[in-house]
Amino acid sequence: MVLEELNENARSLRLMSDLNRNLLLLNQLYWQSGRKSEAQKALLEALTLANRTGFINHFVIEGEAMAQQLRQLIQLNTLPELEQHRAQRILRDINQHHRHKFAHFDEGFVERLLNHPEVPELIRTSPLTQREWQVLGLIYSGYSNEQIAGELDVAATTIKTHIRNLYQKLGVAHRQDAVQHAQQLLKMMDTASDDAVAV
């Protein structure tokens, strides 16, 4: 493959920015063709390289496709510490750069969600407040508690209260569980909108 040749040339000539970009192109190529383990391998190499070079723009440009893979890697909790921090940082930067593409549980979305026939009964019977929906969207987007507090312009203790209430209402105990819950809700809504388009 041409990209693999380019990567070998970039390695031998120590063209780190080119190598970083090429690894991410290779990652996307593998990802889109269903070769997930090869995509992950290229992404891990790119993350390791980014720790040495600090180059993250190529990750950010990829947007939601990259964010999805980074969220999966972070949730697996198998990354070395430096790569884990780098992945979280890149995810935050993607969220800020591509904010409009991310999970924002605004009033319109929540109303459609609550009227969806497959919405879990727990969400119907113990509805989240609008603020709790916002917090869930930001948790899903990879924000830390401090970042959520900054985004919503409230105290960190207030965010902890929202998160505690949110977890209780969703019946989850951990942040990863909340992220998975948000993913399931978004997938359900995506399927519903795809069905509506198909009709």
GUKEMAR-160361 format. One line per field, with one value per residue (C-alpha): residue in one letter; x, y, z. Coordinates in pm, 1 decimal, always signed. Example, Ala and Ser with C-alpha at 12.3 -4.5 7.8 and 13.67 -1.06 7.14 Angstrom:
2
r (a / s)
xx (+1230.0 / +1367.0)
yy (-450.0 / -106.0)
zz (+780.0 / +714.0)
END
This chain:
199
r (m / v / l / e / e / l / n / e / n / a / r / s / l / r / l / m / s / d / l / n / r / n / l / l / l / l / n / q / l / y / w / q / s / g / r / k / s / e / a / q / k / a / l / l / e / a / l / t / l / a / n / r / t / g / f / i / n / h / f / v / i / e / g / e / a / m / a / q / q / l / r / q / l / i / q / l / n / t / l / p / e / l / e / q / h / r / a / q / r / i / l / r / d / i / n / q / h / h / r / h / k / f / a / h / f / d / e / g / f / v / e / r / l / l / n / h / p / e / v / p / e / l / i / r / t / s / p / l / t / q / r / e / w / q / v / l / g / l / i / y / s / g / y / s / n / e / q / i / a / g / e / l / d / v / a / a / t / t / i / k / t / h / i / r / n / l / y / q / k / l / g / v / a / h / r / q / d / a / v / q / h / a / q / q / l / l / k / m / m / d / t / a / s / d / d / a / v / a / v)
xx (+0.0 / +127.2 / +62.4 / +268.5 / +556.6 / +521.4 / +532.2 / +854.5 / +1009.7 / +891.7 / +1038.7 / +1375.5 / +1393.0 / +1255.2 / +971.9 / +758.9 / +475.7 / +438.1 / +449.4 / +184.4 / -46.9 / +11.6 / -58.7 / -390.6 / -476.4 / -390.0 / -605.0 / -903.7 / -852.5 / -843.8 / -1135.4 / -1361.0 / -1278.8 / -1368.3 / -1011.1 / -1055.6 / -751.2 / -517.8 / -687.8 / -630.2 / -264.4 / -205.2 / -389.0 / -181.6 / +139.5 / +13.0 / -72.7 / +273.1 / +430.7 / +209.5 / +345.8 / +695.0 / +609.9 / +305.1 / +137.7 / -235.5 / -392.8 / -411.8 / -622.1 / -852.7 / -917.4 / -1060.2 / -1349.6 / -1619.0 / -1469.5 / -1151.3 / -1345.8 / -1540.9 / -1221.1 / -1057.1 / -1363.4 / -1347.7 / -975.7 / -1024.0 / -1314.2 / -1106.3 / -866.9 / -570.9 / -367.8 / -37.1 / -72.6 / +86.6 / -120.8 / -434.3 / -370.3 / -290.6 / -609.3 / -818.8 / -656.0 / -714.2 / -1074.9 / -1131.9 / -974.9 / -1192.7 / -1499.3 / -1413.7 / -1327.5 / -1627.9 / -1871.9 / -2178.2 / -2127.3 / -2128.1 / -2386.7 / -2580.1 / -2889.7 / -3084.9 / -3457.6 / -3566.9 / -3349.4 / -3463.9 / -3830.6 / -3786.3 / -3592.7 / -3860.5 / -4128.0 / -3927.0 / -4106.4 / -3784.8 / -3663.8 / -3578.2 / -3859.0 / -3614.9 / -3564.1 / -3939.2 / -4024.0 / -3729.8 / -3665.6 / -3343.2 / -3348.4 / -3235.0 / -2908.8 / -2850.3 / -2898.8 / -2639.3 / -2397.5 / -2452.9 / -2373.4 / -2051.3 / -1949.9 / -2008.2 / -1792.5 / -1499.8 / -1513.6 / -1376.8 / -1585.3 / -1378.7 / -1429.2 / -1803.7 / -1815.0 / -1629.5 / -1851.0 / -2172.6 / -2028.0 / -2111.0 / -1910.3 / -1743.2 / -1943.4 / -2265.4 / -2147.4 / -2071.6 / -2429.7 / -2568.0 / -2352.1 / -2459.0 / -2827.8 / -2771.2 / -2603.9 / -2883.2 / -3154.5 / -2975.0 / -2900.2 / -2524.8 / -2228.1 / -1938.9 / -1855.9 / -1790.2 / -2139.3 / -2287.9 / -2091.2 / -2218.1 / -2572.0 / -2543.3 / -2401.4 / -2697.5 / -2945.2 / -2771.3 / -2757.8 / -3129.4 / -3206.2 / -2976.7 / -3161.1 / -3493.7 / -3383.4 / -3245.5 / -3580.5 / -3765.8 / -3550.4 / -3605.9 / -3987.5)
yy (+0.0 / +346.3 / +487.8 / +215.0 / +297.6 / +666.1 / +576.5 / +381.0 / +676.9 / +921.0 / +695.3 / +664.4 / +1040.1 / +1120.0 / +1331.1 / +1307.0 / +1538.0 / +1346.2 / +1014.5 / +1133.9 / +1247.0 / +927.5 / +704.3 / +880.2 / +846.5 / +478.1 / +454.4 / +606.6 / +382.0 / +69.9 / +191.0 / +260.4 / -74.1 / -261.2 / -355.1 / -235.9 / -399.2 / -255.8 / +82.8 / +66.3 / -28.8 / +273.5 / +498.7 / +373.5 / +440.5 / +789.7 / +858.0 / +744.9 / +966.7 / +1259.4 / +1224.4 / +1286.3 / +1558.6 / +1731.5 / +1725.3 / +1683.4 / +1893.2 / +1594.4 / +1411.7 / +1709.8 / +1753.2 / +1399.0 / +1504.7 / +1264.1 / +953.9 / +1006.8 / +1099.2 / +773.9 / +568.0 / +767.2 / +723.0 / +347.0 / +334.8 / +541.6 / +320.3 / +4.3 / +151.7 / -35.7 / +261.0 / +341.6 / +646.3 / +898.7 / +779.9 / +785.7 / +1151.0 / +1239.4 / +1066.9 / +1257.2 / +1586.6 / +1523.4 / +1424.8 / +1753.1 / +1947.9 / +1766.5 / +1843.5 / +2212.5 / +2228.8 / +2029.7 / +2118.5 / +2127.9 / +1762.4 / +1632.1 / +1500.0 / +1799.0 / +1691.1 / +2010.8 / +2045.3 / +1942.1 / +1631.6 / +1532.8 / +1575.5 / +1348.3 / +1100.7 / +1082.3 / +1022.3 / +742.4 / +406.8 / +225.6 / +472.3 / +282.2 / +295.2 / +422.1 / +743.4 / +790.4 / +736.5 / +924.8 / +1202.5 / +1398.3 / +1775.6 / +1982.0 / +2056.1 / +1683.8 / +1614.3 / +1882.4 / +1726.7 / +1381.8 / +1522.8 / +1679.0 / +1360.8 / +1171.1 / +1426.1 / +1352.6 / +1656.6 / +1633.6 / +1763.6 / +2083.8 / +2137.1 / +2078.1 / +2334.8 / +2583.0 / +2511.7 / +2557.1 / +2837.0 / +2676.5 / +2552.2 / +2209.8 / +2101.5 / +2177.6 / +1956.0 / +1673.7 / +1701.0 / +1692.0 / +1388.7 / +1205.9 / +1270.4 / +1174.3 / +844.1 / +764.4 / +832.3 / +630.2 / +348.3 / +364.6 / +383.1 / +498.4 / +756.2 / +484.0 / +344.3 / +691.6 / +725.3 / +385.4 / +483.8 / +806.7 / +609.0 / +370.8 / +660.0 / +835.2 / +511.9 / +457.7 / +811.8 / +773.6 / +453.9 / +633.9 / +922.4 / +674.9 / +491.3 / +820.4 / +906.8 / +560.5 / +591.2)
zz (+0.0 / -90.5 / +259.0 / +422.3 / +186.2 / +270.5 / +640.4 / +593.8 / +408.3 / +676.8 / +948.6 / +777.0 / +708.9 / +1058.2 / +914.5 / +1227.1 / +1120.5 / +793.5 / +978.0 / +1224.0 / +942.7 / +742.3 / +1043.3 / +1094.0 / +724.5 / +749.5 / +1062.2 / +881.1 / +578.9 / +797.0 / +1011.7 / +712.9 / +552.1 / +873.1 / +967.5 / +1326.3 / +1487.7 / +1222.1 / +1262.1 / +1637.0 / +1590.0 / +1361.9 / +1608.7 / +1903.2 / +1711.8 / +1622.9 / +1990.9 / +2102.6 / +1837.2 / +1942.5 / +2296.8 / +2161.1 / +1909.5 / +2057.0 / +1713.2 / +1762.5 / +1483.6 / +1250.4 / +1512.7 / +1565.5 / +1192.4 / +1172.8 / +1397.9 / +1514.7 / +1348.9 / +1552.0 / +1866.6 / +1844.5 / +1830.8 / +2111.4 / +2335.0 / +2274.8 / +2356.5 / +2672.6 / +2785.9 / +2739.0 / +2996.6 / +2843.9 / +2718.6 / +2887.0 / +3113.3 / +2874.8 / +2578.6 / +2796.3 / +2887.9 / +2526.9 / +2404.1 / +2661.8 / +2563.7 / +2192.5 / +2260.9 / +2447.9 / +2160.3 / +1906.5 / +2118.1 / +2128.6 / +1758.3 / +1636.9 / +1913.5 / +1688.9 / +1596.2 / +1951.1 / +2188.1 / +2305.9 / +2483.5 / +2418.3 / +2490.6 / +2140.7 / +2142.3 / +2493.1 / +2397.0 / +2092.1 / +2306.5 / +2576.9 / +2310.1 / +2147.3 / +2189.3 / +2287.2 / +2550.6 / +2871.3 / +3127.2 / +3391.9 / +3192.5 / +3148.0 / +3514.5 / +3663.2 / +3411.3 / +3417.2 / +3450.8 / +3152.8 / +3334.6 / +3399.2 / +3026.8 / +2949.2 / +3199.2 / +3044.8 / +2699.2 / +2826.6 / +3010.8 / +2686.1 / +2503.2 / +2735.2 / +2963.8 / +3319.1 / +3611.8 / +3618.7 / +3245.2 / +3277.5 / +3559.4 / +3337.7 / +3036.4 / +3236.8 / +3451.6 / +3786.6 / +4085.6 / +4067.8 / +4375.4 / +4185.8 / +3899.8 / +4143.2 / +4272.2 / +3916.0 / +3836.8 / +4153.4 / +4070.4 / +3708.3 / +3801.0 / +4045.3 / +3786.4 / +3517.3 / +3759.4 / +3694.3 / +3928.7 / +3710.0 / +3445.2 / +3184.6 / +3248.3 / +3191.2 / +2864.4 / +2746.6 / +2843.2 / +2641.9 / +2347.5 / +2355.6 / +2363.2 / +2073.8 / +1872.8 / +1936.4 / +1815.5 / +1510.7 / +1416.7 / +1458.3 / +1233.7 / +975.4 / +978.7 / +934.7 / +632.7 / +482.5 / +504.4)
END
